[in-house]
């Protein structure tokens, strides 16, 4: 199965929801960065609420999942 066939297999609502969430996340991040309110970005929220060991664990799993496996 080619990438185009796999991509076409998703329902349209999945694609629209993904695009809307991506645009919302990007907008929040960029508004926080360009207006000097770095304490309102999602990155700041994650860094202040999620412990460093959990972030390292998640990053390690993502590296394993997408690069090694």
C-alpha positions in Angstrom: 0.0 0.0 0.0 1.5 3.3 -1.0 1.5 6.5 1.1 -1.2 8.0 -1.1 -3.5 5.1 -0.5 -2.9 5.1 3.2 -3.6 8.8 3.3 -6.8 8.5 1.3 -8.0 5.8 3.7 -8.6 8.3 6.5 -12.1 9.9 6.8 -12.2 13.6 6.0 -13.2 14.5 9.5 -9.9 13.1 10.8 -8.0 15.3 8.5 -10.0 18.4 9.3 -9.7 17.8 13.0 -5.9 17.3 12.8 -5.5 20.4 10.7 -7.6 22.5 13.1 -5.7 21.3 16.1 -2.4 21.9 14.4 -3.4 25.4 13.4 -4.6 26.2 16.9 -1.4 24.9 18.5 0.7 26.9 16.0 -1.3 30.0 16.6 -1.0 29.8 20.4 2.7 29.2 20.2 3.4 32.0 17.7 1.2 34.5 19.5 3.1 33.8 22.7 6.5 34.0 21.1 6.0 37.1 18.9 4.2 39.1 21.5 6.7 38.5 24.3 4.3 36.4 26.4 6.4 33.3 26.6 4.6 32.2 29.7 1.4 31.5 27.7 2.9 29.1 25.2 2.2 25.4 25.3 6.0 24.8 25.5 6.1 26.8 28.7 3.1 25.0 30.1 4.6 21.6 29.4 8.0 22.6 30.8 6.5 23.8 34.1 3.9 21.0 34.6 5.6 17.8 33.3 8.6 16.6 35.3 11.9 16.4 33.4 12.1 12.6 33.8 8.7 12.2 32.2 9.6 14.5 29.3 12.8 12.4 28.8 10.8 9.2 28.9 8.4 10.5 26.3 11.1 11.8 24.0 13.0 8.5 24.3 9.9 6.6 23.4 9.3 8.9 20.4 12.9 8.5 19.2 12.6 4.7 19.5 9.2 4.6 17.9 9.9 6.8 14.9 13.6 6.4 14.3 14.7 2.9 15.5 11.6 0.7 15.1 
